[in-house]
């Protein structure tokens, strides 16, 4: 129901528009709340991953951040949706209901950037930086592991050759000569 044209006011001329201002405001509120909370949740999830993978935080340290992981996205979603509703910014927006268009395109641009695009880009950059930090850490760890694995394999080969030479020289596993 939220991502359809059904809640759009029927006076707009949009196909399948059967709603009124109240249904339009409802759709706009839900879209703003859910959308804003969604991308902020992605950013907080990235922060969690960085703390676990890169910073090696334990469960008790992460427990301190748990409220932040939920309160920030929910307050961003509910806060921006409620503020837009109270300020009368919600309405028909060319195809569906969201932050309604205004007569002044500059004002509409400011509204959409303040309530959607700027926070979205901040969250995108948080995810980009966080995932880059994790990728770099995993890459370096993998390289160190491969280097140590190669050194371990080299030692194993050297020991195997030394043991093979030892047994080929006529002594048995107990160090005495073979008498066969």
VOZADREN-724985 format. One record per residue (C-alpha): residue in three letters; chain; z, y, x. Coordinates in nm, 2 decimals. Layout:
<sites>
+------+-----+--------+--------+--------+
: type : mol :     c3 :     c2 :     c1 :
+------+-----+--------+--------+--------+
:  ALA :   A :      Z :      Y :      X :
...
+------+-----+--------+--------+--------+
</sites>
This chain:
<sites>
+------+-----+--------+--------+--------+
: type : mol :     c3 :     c2 :     c1 :
+------+-----+--------+--------+--------+
:  UNK :   A :   0.00 :   0.00 :   0.00 :
:  UNK :   A :   0.07 :   0.24 :   0.29 :
:  UNK :   A :  -0.26 :   0.22 :   0.47 :
:  UNK :   A :  -0.49 :   0.25 :   0.16 :
:  UNK :   A :  -0.63 :   0.53 :  -0.04 :
:  UNK :   A :  -0.44 :   0.42 :  -0.36 :
:  UNK :   A :  -0.15 :   0.67 :  -0.31 :
:  UNK :   A :  -0.38 :   0.96 :  -0.24 :
:  UNK :   A :  -0.39 :   1.21 :  -0.53 :
:  UNK :   A :  -0.67 :   1.13 :  -0.77 :
:  UNK :   A :  -0.78 :   1.49 :  -0.77 :
:  UNK :   A :  -0.91 :   1.46 :  -0.41 :
:  UNK :   A :  -1.22 :   1.27 :  -0.49 :
:  UNK :   A :  -1.14 :   0.99 :  -0.24 :
:  UNK :   A :  -1.26 :   0.64 :  -0.34 :
:  UNK :   A :  -0.98 :   0.44 :  -0.50 :
:  UNK :   A :  -0.74 :   0.74 :  -0.50 :
:  UNK :   A :  -0.51 :   0.67 :  -0.80 :
:  UNK :   A :  -0.19 :   0.85 :  -0.69 :
:  UNK :   A :  -0.03 :   1.19 :  -0.72 :
:  UNK :   A :   0.17 :   1.42 :  -0.49 :
:  UNK :   A :   0.48 :   1.20 :  -0.50 :
:  UNK :   A :   0.29 :   0.88 :  -0.40 :
:  UNK :   A :   0.11 :   1.08 :  -0.13 :
:  UNK :   A :   0.44 :   1.21 :   0.01 :
:  UNK :   A :   0.58 :   0.85 :   0.01 :
:  UNK :   A :   0.28 :   0.72 :   0.20 :
:  UNK :   A :   0.30 :   1.00 :   0.45 :
:  UNK :   A :   0.67 :   0.96 :   0.50 :
:  UNK :   A :   0.64 :   0.58 :   0.56 :
:  UNK :   A :   0.34 :   0.63 :   0.80 :
:  UNK :   A :   0.52 :   0.89 :   1.00 :
:  UNK :   A :   0.85 :   0.70 :   1.01 :
:  UNK :   A :   0.70 :   0.37 :   1.10 :
:  UNK :   A :   0.44 :   0.50 :   1.34 :
:  UNK :   A :   0.68 :   0.72 :   1.54 :
:  UNK :   A :   0.94 :   0.45 :   1.56 :
:  UNK :   A :   0.68 :   0.19 :   1.67 :
:  UNK :   A :   0.56 :   0.37 :   1.98 :
:  UNK :   A :   0.92 :   0.48 :   2.08 :
:  UNK :   A :   1.03 :   0.11 :   2.05 :
:  UNK :   A :   0.75 :   0.02 :   2.29 :
:  UNK :   A :   0.88 :   0.28 :   2.54 :
:  UNK :   A :   1.24 :   0.16 :   2.51 :
:  UNK :   A :   1.12 :  -0.20 :   2.54 :
:  UNK :   A :   0.95 :  -0.11 :   2.87 :
:  UNK :   A :   1.28 :   0.06 :   2.99 :
:  UNK :   A :   1.46 :  -0.27 :   2.91 :
:  UNK :   A :   1.20 :  -0.47 :   3.10 :
:  UNK :   A :   1.24 :  -0.24 :   3.40 :
:  UNK :   A :   1.61 :  -0.28 :   3.39 :
:  UNK :   A :   1.60 :  -0.66 :   3.37 :
:  UNK :   A :   1.31 :  -0.73 :   3.61 :
:  UNK :   A :   1.32 :  -0.45 :   3.87 :
:  UNK :   A :   1.68 :  -0.33 :   3.86 :
:  UNK :   A :   1.82 :  -0.68 :   3.79 :
:  UNK :   A :   2.08 :  -0.56 :   3.54 :
:  UNK :   A :   2.31 :  -0.82 :   3.40 :
:  UNK :   A :   2.39 :  -0.88 :   3.03 :
:  UNK :   A :   2.71 :  -0.66 :   3.04 :
:  UNK :   A :   2.52 :  -0.37 :   3.20 :
:  UNK :   A :   2.24 :  -0.40 :   2.94 :
:  UNK :   A :   2.48 :  -0.41 :   2.65 :
:  UNK :   A :   2.57 :  -0.04 :   2.73 :
:  UNK :   A :   2.20 :   0.05 :   2.66 :
:  UNK :   A :   2.15 :  -0.16 :   2.35 :
:  UNK :   A :   2.24 :   0.12 :   2.11 :
:  UNK :   A :   1.99 :   0.35 :   2.29 :
:  UNK :   A :   1.72 :   0.09 :   2.24 :
:  UNK :   A :   1.76 :   0.10 :   1.86 :
:  UNK :   A :   1.90 :   0.45 :   1.79 :
:  UNK :   A :   1.62 :   0.64 :   1.97 :
:  UNK :   A :   1.32 :   0.49 :   1.79 :
:  UNK :   A :   1.49 :   0.49 :   1.45 :
:  UNK :   A :   1.60 :   0.85 :   1.48 :
:  UNK :   A :   1.26 :   0.96 :   1.61 :
:  UNK :   A :   1.09 :   0.79 :   1.31 :
:  UNK :   A :   1.33 :   0.89 :   1.04 :
:  UNK :   A :   1.39 :   1.23 :   1.20 :
:  UNK :   A :   1.03 :   1.34 :   1.22 :
:  UNK :   A :   0.94 :   1.20 :   0.88 :
:  UNK :   A :   1.24 :   1.37 :   0.72 :
:  UNK :   A :   1.17 :   1.70 :   0.90 :
:  UNK :   A :   0.81 :   1.69 :   0.79 :
:  UNK :   A :   0.91 :   1.62 :   0.43 :
:  UNK :   A :   1.17 :   1.89 :   0.42 :
:  UNK :   A :   0.93 :   2.15 :   0.57 :
:  UNK :   A :   0.66 :   2.05 :   0.32 :
:  UNK :   A :   0.42 :   1.93 :   0.58 :
:  UNK :   A :   0.34 :   1.60 :   0.42 :
:  UNK :   A :   0.03 :   1.57 :   0.21 :
:  UNK :   A :  -0.33 :   1.47 :   0.19 :
:  UNK :   A :  -0.50 :   1.45 :   0.53 :
:  UNK :   A :  -0.88 :   1.40 :   0.48 :
:  UNK :   A :  -0.86 :   1.02 :   0.43 :
:  UNK :   A :  -0.50 :   0.92 :   0.36 :
:  UNK :   A :  -0.17 :   1.10 :   0.33 :
:  UNK :   A :   0.02 :   1.20 :   0.64 :
:  UNK :   A :   0.08 :   1.55 :   0.79 :
:  UNK :   A :  -0.13 :   1.75 :   0.54 :
:  UNK :   A :  -0.42 :   1.97 :   0.65 :
:  UNK :   A :  -0.36 :   2.34 :   0.63 :
:  UNK :   A :  -0.59 :   2.64 :   0.60 :
:  UNK :   A :  -0.52 :   2.73 :   0.96 :
:  UNK :   A :  -0.66 :   2.45 :   1.19 :
:  UNK :   A :  -0.44 :   2.59 :   1.47 :
:  UNK :   A :  -0.12 :   2.53 :   1.26 :
:  UNK :   A :  -0.24 :   2.18 :   1.17 :
:  UNK :   A :  -0.30 :   2.10 :   1.54 :
:  UNK :   A :   0.05 :   2.22 :   1.63 :
:  UNK :   A :   0.21 :   2.01 :   1.36 :
:  UNK :   A :   0.03 :   1.69 :   1.45 :
:  UNK :   A :   0.09 :   1.74 :   1.82 :
:  UNK :   A :   0.46 :   1.82 :   1.77 :
:  UNK :   A :   0.53 :   1.53 :   1.54 :
:  UNK :   A :   0.28 :   1.26 :   1.66 :
:  UNK :   A :   0.06 :   1.32 :   1.97 :
:  UNK :   A :   0.30 :   1.47 :   2.22 :
:  UNK :   A :   0.57 :   1.20 :   2.15 :
:  UNK :   A :   0.30 :   0.93 :   2.15 :
:  UNK :   A :   0.17 :   1.05 :   2.49 :
:  UNK :   A :   0.52 :   1.07 :   2.64 :
:  UNK :   A :   0.58 :   0.71 :   2.53 :
:  UNK :   A :   0.24 :   0.60 :   2.66 :
:  UNK :   A :   0.32 :   0.75 :   3.00 :
:  UNK :   A :   0.67 :   0.58 :   2.99 :
:  UNK :   A :   0.51 :   0.25 :   2.93 :
:  UNK :   A :   0.24 :   0.31 :   3.19 :
:  UNK :   A :   0.49 :   0.40 :   3.46 :
:  UNK :   A :   0.74 :   0.13 :   3.37 :
:  UNK :   A :   0.47 :  -0.14 :   3.37 :
:  UNK :   A :   0.34 :  -0.01 :   3.70 :
:  UNK :   A :   0.68 :  -0.04 :   3.85 :
:  UNK :   A :   0.71 :  -0.40 :   3.72 :
:  UNK :   A :   0.36 :  -0.49 :   3.84 :
:  UNK :   A :   0.43 :  -0.36 :   4.19 :
:  UNK :   A :   0.77 :  -0.54 :   4.20 :
:  UNK :   A :   0.62 :  -0.87 :   4.09 :
:  UNK :   A :   0.33 :  -0.83 :   4.34 :
:  UNK :   A :   0.56 :  -0.76 :   4.63 :
:  UNK :   A :   0.79 :  -1.05 :   4.54 :
:  UNK :   A :   0.49 :  -1.28 :   4.51 :
:  UNK :   A :   0.36 :  -1.17 :   4.85 :
:  UNK :   A :   0.70 :  -1.23 :   5.01 :
:  UNK :   A :   0.73 :  -1.57 :   4.84 :
:  UNK :   A :   0.38 :  -1.67 :   4.96 :
:  UNK :   A :   0.47 :  -1.56 :   5.32 :
:  UNK :   A :   0.79 :  -1.76 :   5.32 :
:  UNK :   A :   0.62 :  -2.05 :   5.16 :
:  UNK :   A :   0.35 :  -2.04 :   5.43 :
:  UNK :   A :   0.62 :  -2.03 :   5.70 :
:  UNK :   A :   0.80 :  -2.32 :   5.53 :
:  UNK :   A :   0.48 :  -2.53 :   5.51 :
:  UNK :   A :   0.41 :  -2.45 :   5.88 :
:  UNK :   A :   0.76 :  -2.57 :   5.98 :
:  UNK :   A :   0.71 :  -2.89 :   5.77 :
:  UNK :   A :   0.38 :  -2.96 :   5.94 :
:  UNK :   A :   0.54 :  -2.91 :   6.29 :
:  UNK :   A :   0.83 :  -3.13 :   6.20 :
:  UNK :   A :   0.61 :  -3.40 :   6.06 :
:  UNK :   A :   0.39 :  -3.40 :   6.38 :
:  UNK :   A :   0.70 :  -3.41 :   6.60 :
:  UNK :   A :   0.84 :  -3.70 :   6.40 :
:  UNK :   A :   0.50 :  -3.88 :   6.40 :
:  UNK :   A :   0.49 :  -3.84 :   6.78 :
:  UNK :   A :   0.84 :  -3.96 :   6.81 :
:  UNK :   A :   0.77 :  -4.28 :   6.62 :
:  UNK :   A :   0.44 :  -4.33 :   6.79 :
:  UNK :   A :   0.61 :  -4.33 :   7.13 :
:  UNK :   A :   0.76 :  -4.67 :   7.07 :
:  UNK :   A :   1.10 :  -4.59 :   6.93 :
:  UNK :   A :   1.22 :  -4.68 :   6.58 :
:  UNK :   A :   1.42 :  -4.47 :   6.34 :
:  UNK :   A :   1.74 :  -4.54 :   6.53 :
:  UNK :   A :   1.61 :  -4.43 :   6.86 :
:  UNK :   A :   1.58 :  -4.78 :   7.02 :
:  UNK :   A :   1.26 :  -4.92 :   7.15 :
:  UNK :   A :   1.06 :  -5.15 :   6.93 :
:  UNK :   A :   1.07 :  -5.51 :   7.06 :
:  UNK :   A :   0.80 :  -5.67 :   6.86 :
+------+-----+--------+--------+--------+
</sites>
